[in-house]
Amino acid sequence: MGRRAALIGCGMVGGSLVAALRAAGVVDRVHGYDRDAEHARRALTLGLVDEVAADAAAAVREADLVVLAVPVRATAEVCAAIGKAVPGRALIIDVGSTKLDVVAAAEATLTDASRFCGAHPMAGNEKSGPDAADASLFRGRLALVTPGARTSPEAAVECEALWAAVGARTRRMPPAQHDRVMAWVSHLPHAAAFALAAAVGGVADEVAGLSGGGFVDTTRIAASDPTMWRDIFLANRAPLLAAIDALGGELQTLRAAVDAGDDDAIESLIARARDGRRRIVEGRA
């Protein structure tokens, strides 16, 4: 890891990472670029970046570290844009929520894919944009490090060290396994929250101002960025569809039990759900 960083995509996660790296003394100068010029200007005003580049290639030319913090379906375009400009010494990472497509895009377009290592910090919230950046976002959180077949051992170790420097715990995981797992514990919850909020939105005039903690807590992530989550859903389509089908099956089981007035079946499903949640959250197999 070096002292100069390039941030491509000046949103909440990327902005938080460069702010945390700066606070940790890992980088002392950041060049930023964002397709949304207002995001880039705001990142400069907030001190997340020291200079706004005219394009992605210009941002990376002197970088020791390149952070790709763009919607996952934009990865190939960005990698193609920076491929010939990024110095050979630079470590290139991403922070996207899908990995097979991102790693494939990087390997297909970067001049030297051995210096690319995928990563996914399990941190964030429903907020977006540079104003939501928080240097403490990753402290105590898990960062999944997902080297591709062409990632060098040195780049993978550097990537882990980078996340450790900002207070995160790290775990290596193959890109394909990452996408299967995230379909269940990240992408499906967002899909369910979006669907629930949309369904209740159909009676918004009647229920406005009457929502309790259950609705607010369950649908908090439904306020997330639509473009980002559209790309995630489409990039991880097959695993997500399997997870949605499983959720649909459980909802049908619950519906049938409620329709039949089956006390035991309803209680059994709720108890099974409570036990499943406990095992997942506590990390027990």
Secondary structure as a PSIPRED ss2 file (coil, helix, strand):
# PSIPRED VFORMAT (PSIPRED V4.0)

   1 M C   1.000  0.000  0.000
   2 G C   1.000  0.000  0.000
   3 R C   1.000  0.000  0.000
   4 R E   0.000  0.000  1.000
   5 A E   0.000  0.000  1.000
   6 A E   0.000  0.000  1.000
   7 L E   0.000  0.000  1.000
   8 I E   0.000  0.000  1.000
   9 G C   1.000  0.000  0.000
  10 C C   1.000  0.000  0.000
  11 G C   1.000  0.000  0.000
  12 M H   0.000  1.000  0.000
  13 V H   0.000  1.000  0.000
  14 G H   0.000  1.000  0.000
  15 G H   0.000  1.000  0.000
  16 S H   0.000  1.000  0.000
  17 L H   0.000  1.000  0.000
  18 V H   0.000  1.000  0.000
  19 A H   0.000  1.000  0.000
  20 A H   0.000  1.000  0.000
  21 L H   0.000  1.000  0.000
  22 R H   0.000  1.000  0.000
  23 A H   0.000  1.000  0.000
  24 A C   1.000  0.000  0.000
  25 G C   1.000  0.000  0.000
  26 V C   1.000  0.000  0.000
  27 V C   1.000  0.000  0.000
  28 D C   1.000  0.000  0.000
  29 R E   0.000  0.000  1.000
  30 V E   0.000  0.000  1.000
  31 H E   0.000  0.000  1.000
  32 G E   0.000  0.000  1.000
  33 Y E   0.000  0.000  1.000
  34 D C   1.000  0.000  0.000
  35 R C   1.000  0.000  0.000
  36 D C   1.000  0.000  0.000
  37 A H   0.000  1.000  0.000
  38 E H   0.000  1.000  0.000
  39 H H   0.000  1.000  0.000
  40 A H   0.000  1.000  0.000
  41 R H   0.000  1.000  0.000
  42 R H   0.000  1.000  0.000
  43 A H   0.000  1.000  0.000
  44 L H   0.000  1.000  0.000
  45 T H   0.000  1.000  0.000
  46 L H   0.000  1.000  0.000
  47 G C   1.000  0.000  0.000
  48 L C   1.000  0.000  0.000
  49 V C   1.000  0.000  0.000
  50 D C   1.000  0.000  0.000
  51 E E   0.000  0.000  1.000
  52 V E   0.000  0.000  1.000
  53 A C   1.000  0.000  0.000
  54 A C   1.000  0.000  0.000
  55 D C   1.000  0.000  0.000
  56 A H   0.000  1.000  0.000
  57 A H   0.000  1.000  0.000
  58 A H   0.000  1.000  0.000
  59 A H   0.000  1.000  0.000
  60 V H   0.000  1.000  0.000
  61 R C   1.000  0.000  0.000
  62 E C   1.000  0.000  0.000
  63 A C   1.000  0.000  0.000
  64 D C   1.000  0.000  0.000
  65 L E   0.000  0.000  1.000
  66 V E   0.000  0.000  1.000
  67 V E   0.000  0.000  1.000
  68 L E   0.000  0.000  1.000
  69 A C   1.000  0.000  0.000
  70 V C   1.000  0.000  0.000
  71 P C   1.000  0.000  0.000
  72 V H   0.000  1.000  0.000
  73 R H   0.000  1.000  0.000
  74 A H   0.000  1.000  0.000
  75 T H   0.000  1.000  0.000
  76 A H   0.000  1.000  0.000
  77 E H   0.000  1.000  0.000
  78 V H   0.000  1.000  0.000
  79 C H   0.000  1.000  0.000
  80 A H   0.000  1.000  0.000
  81 A H   0.000  1.000  0.000
  82 I H   0.000  1.000  0.000
  83 G C   1.000  0.000  0.000
  84 K C   1.000  0.000  0.000
  85 A C   1.000  0.000  0.000
  86 V C   1.000  0.000  0.000
  87 P C   1.000  0.000  0.000
  88 G C   1.000  0.000  0.000
  89 R C   1.000  0.000  0.000
  90 A C   1.000  0.000  0.000
  91 L E   0.000  0.000  1.000
  92 I E   0.000  0.000  1.000
  93 I E   0.000  0.000  1.000
  94 D E   0.000  0.000  1.000
  95 V C   1.000  0.000  0.000
  96 G C   1.000  0.000  0.000
  97 S C   1.000  0.000  0.000
  98 T C   1.000  0.000  0.000
  99 K C   1.000  0.000  0.000
 100 L H   0.000  1.000  0.000
 101 D H   0.000  1.000  0.000
 102 V H   0.000  1.000  0.000
 103 V H   0.000  1.000  0.000
 104 A H   0.000  1.000  0.000
 105 A H   0.000  1.000  0.000
 106 A H   0.000  1.000  0.000
 107 E H   0.000  1.000  0.000
 108 A H   0.000  1.000  0.000
 109 T H   0.000  1.000  0.000
 110 L C   1.000  0.000  0.000
 111 T C   1.000  0.000  0.000
 112 D C   1.000  0.000  0.000
 113 A H   0.000  1.000  0.000
 114 S H   0.000  1.000  0.000
 115 R H   0.000  1.000  0.000
 116 F E   0.000  0.000  1.000
 117 C E   0.000  0.000  1.000
 118 G E   0.000  0.000  1.000
 119 A E   0.000  0.000  1.000
 120 H E   0.000  0.000  1.000
 121 P E   0.000  0.000  1.000
 122 M C   1.000  0.000  0.000
 123 A C   1.000  0.000  0.000
 124 G C   1.000  0.000  0.000
 125 N C   1.000  0.000  0.000
 126 E C   1.000  0.000  0.000
 127 K C   1.000  0.000  0.000
 128 S C   1.000  0.000  0.000
 129 G C   1.000  0.000  0.000
 130 P H   0.000  1.000  0.000
 131 D H   0.000  1.000  0.000
 132 A H   0.000  1.000  0.000
 133 A C   1.000  0.000  0.000
 134 D C   1.000  0.000  0.000
 135 A C   1.000  0.000  0.000
 136 S C   1.000  0.000  0.000
 137 L C   1.000  0.000  0.000
 138 F C   1.000  0.000  0.000
 139 R C   1.000  0.000  0.000
 140 G C   1.000  0.000  0.000
 141 R C   1.000  0.000  0.000
 142 L E   0.000  0.000  1.000
 143 A E   0.000  0.000  1.000
 144 L E   0.000  0.000  1.000
 145 V E   0.000  0.000  1.000
 146 T E   0.000  0.000  1.000
 147 P C   1.000  0.000  0.000
 148 G C   1.000  0.000  0.000
 149 A C   1.000  0.000  0.000
 150 R C   1.000  0.000  0.000
 151 T C   1.000  0.000  0.000
 152 S C   1.000  0.000  0.000
 153 P H   0.000  1.000  0.000
 154 E H   0.000  1.000  0.000
 155 A H   0.000  1.000  0.000
 156 A H   0.000  1.000  0.000
 157 V H   0.000  1.000  0.000
 158 E H   0.000  1.000  0.000
 159 C H   0.000  1.000  0.000
 160 E H   0.000  1.000  0.000
 161 A H   0.000  1.000  0.000
 162 L H   0.000  1.000  0.000
 163 W H   0.000  1.000  0.000
 164 A H   0.000  1.000  0.000
 165 A H   0.000  1.000  0.000
 166 V C   1.000  0.000  0.000
 167 G C   1.000  0.000  0.000
 168 A C   1.000  0.000  0.000
 169 R E   0.000  0.000  1.000
 170 T E   0.000  0.000  1.000
 171 R E   0.000  0.000  1.000
 172 R E   0.000  0.000  1.000
 173 M C   1.000  0.000  0.000
 174 P C   1.000  0.000  0.000
 175 P H   0.000  1.000  0.000
 176 A H   0.000  1.000  0.000
 177 Q H   0.000  1.000  0.000
 178 H H   0.000  1.000  0.000
 179 D H   0.000  1.000  0.000
 180 R H   0.000  1.000  0.000
 181 V H   0.000  1.000  0.000
 182 M H   0.000  1.000  0.000
 183 A H   0.000  1.000  0.000
 184 W H   0.000  1.000  0.000
 185 V H   0.000  1.000  0.000
 186 S H   0.000  1.000  0.000
 187 H H   0.000  1.000  0.000
 188 L H   0.000  1.000  0.000
 189 P H   0.000  1.000  0.000
 190 H H   0.000  1.000  0.000
 191 A H   0.000  1.000  0.000
 192 A H   0.000  1.000  0.000
 193 A H   0.000  1.000  0.000
 194 F H   0.000  1.000  0.000
 195 A H   0.000  1.000  0.000
 196 L H   0.000  1.000  0.000
 197 A H   0.000  1.000  0.000
 198 A H   0.000  1.000  0.000
 199 A H   0.000  1.000  0.000
 200 V H   0.000  1.000  0.000
 201 G H   0.000  1.000  0.000
 202 G C   1.000  0.000  0.000
 203 V C   1.000  0.000  0.000
 204 A H   0.000  1.000  0.000
 205 D H   0.000  1.000  0.000
 206 E H   0.000  1.000  0.000
 207 V H   0.000  1.000  0.000
 208 A C   1.000  0.000  0.000
 209 G C   1.000  0.000  0.000
 210 L C   1.000  0.000  0.000
 211 S C   1.000  0.000  0.000
 212 G C   1.000  0.000  0.000
 213 G H   0.000  1.000  0.000
 214 G H   0.000  1.000  0.000
 215 F H   0.000  1.000  0.000
 216 V H   0.000  1.000  0.000
 217 D H   0.000  1.000  0.000
 218 T H   0.000  1.000  0.000
 219 T H   0.000  1.000  0.000
 220 R H   0.000  1.000  0.000
 221 I H   0.000  1.000  0.000
 222 A H   0.000  1.000  0.000
 223 A H   0.000  1.000  0.000
 224 S C   1.000  0.000  0.000
 225 D C   1.000  0.000  0.000
 226 P H   0.000  1.000  0.000
 227 T H   0.000  1.000  0.000
 228 M H   0.000  1.000  0.000
 229 W H   0.000  1.000  0.000
 230 R H   0.000  1.000  0.000
 231 D H   0.000  1.000  0.000
 232 I H   0.000  1.000  0.000
 233 F H   0.000  1.000  0.000
 234 L H   0.000  1.000  0.000
 235 A H   0.000  1.000  0.000
 236 N C   1.000  0.000  0.000
 237 R H   0.000  1.000  0.000
 238 A H   0.000  1.000  0.000
 239 P H   0.000  1.000  0.000
 240 L H   0.000  1.000  0.000
 241 L H   0.000  1.000  0.000
 242 A H   0.000  1.000  0.000
 243 A H   0.000  1.000  0.000
 244 I H   0.000  1.000  0.000
 245 D H   0.000  1.000  0.000
 246 A H   0.000  1.000  0.000
 247 L H   0.000  1.000  0.000
 248 G H   0.000  1.000  0.000
 249 G H   0.000  1.000  0.000
 250 E H   0.000  1.000  0.000
 251 L H   0.000  1.000  0.000
 252 Q H   0.000  1.000  0.000
 253 T H   0.000  1.000  0.000
 254 L H   0.000  1.000  0.000
 255 R H   0.000  1.000  0.000
 256 A H   0.000  1.000  0.000
 257 A H   0.000  1.000  0.000
 258 V H   0.000  1.000  0.000
 259 D H   0.000  1.000  0.000
 260 A H   0.000  1.000  0.000
 261 G C   1.000  0.000  0.000
 262 D C   1.000  0.000  0.000
 263 D H   0.000  1.000  0.000
 264 D H   0.000  1.000  0.000
 265 A H   0.000  1.000  0.000
 266 I H   0.000  1.000  0.000
 267 E H   0.000  1.000  0.000
 268 S H   0.000  1.000  0.000
 269 L H   0.000  1.000  0.000
 270 I H   0.000  1.000  0.000
 271 A H   0.000  1.000  0.000
 272 R H   0.000  1.000  0.000
 273 A H   0.000  1.000  0.000
 274 R H   0.000  1.000  0.000
 275 D H   0.000  1.000  0.000
 276 G H   0.000  1.000  0.000
 277 R H   0.000  1.000  0.000
 278 R H   0.000  1.000  0.000
 279 R H   0.000  1.000  0.000
 280 I H   0.000  1.000  0.000
 281 V H   0.000  1.000  0.000
 282 E H   0.000  1.000  0.000
 283 G C   1.000  0.000  0.000
 284 R C   1.000  0.000  0.000
 285 A C   1.000  0.000  0.000
